[in-house]
Amino acid sequence: MKKDSIDYNGLIGGIMVFVGLVVYFLIMNAIGLVHNLELRALNIFIMGAGVFYSIKSIHKKNKAFDYFKGIGTGMFTAVSSSLAFAIFIFIYLLSNPEFLQEIKNVEPFGNYLNAFLISFIIIMEGAGSGFFLSYGVMQWYKKRTPEKFLKEQRENKASK
């Protein structure tokens, strides 16, 4: 893998996000807050940092950086980290059925939840938030600023 490629930067960012999510989960478990499922909303900060790092990294390394490479890198980061974290949670839920039962008791549709479905939800949440984060970060990095856009529009009108 080249160091200026989407998959390399996305994988490095994905590993960083995965480690961050696991550490956050284990800290919440150690202090007894793992059952407070609303705290998973804070995962977006970990995901955001990883997506930002990945896009920033490919922006520095790749001379042919464009909007879609940035979005692709951010999405690769989000999906790879979400997939790895979902596997971690799946294994954790299978090895700790009491925790799974507590989730079932707390959630409104808890009777329908199982380890596989919870892992699938984690992947979907991670991919969805990763898309929006990638889009947001790329607004920062896109080359065509409003000033450039207006200048292009004026030039197009003047040439017609």
Number of C-alpha atoms within 10 A of each C-alpha: 8 10 13 17 15 26 20 18 27 29 20 20 28 31 20 20 28 25 16 20 23 15 12 17 17 14 13 16 13 10 8 10 14 18 15 12 11 9 12 14 8 11 16 16 14 17 28 22 15 27 31 22 22 27 27 18 20 25 19 10 14 15 9 9 19 15 15 13 18 27 23 18 27 37 28 27 37 32 23 23 30 28 20 20 24 24 18 14 19 21 14 14 20 14 11 11 13 11 15 20 15 12 22 16 12 13 12 10 10 14 12 9 15 18 18 16 13 17 22 17 14 19 22 16 16 24 22 15 19 26 21 15 24 26 19 14 20 21 13 10 17 13 12 12 12 9 9 11 11 12 12 13 11 11 11 10 9 8 6 5
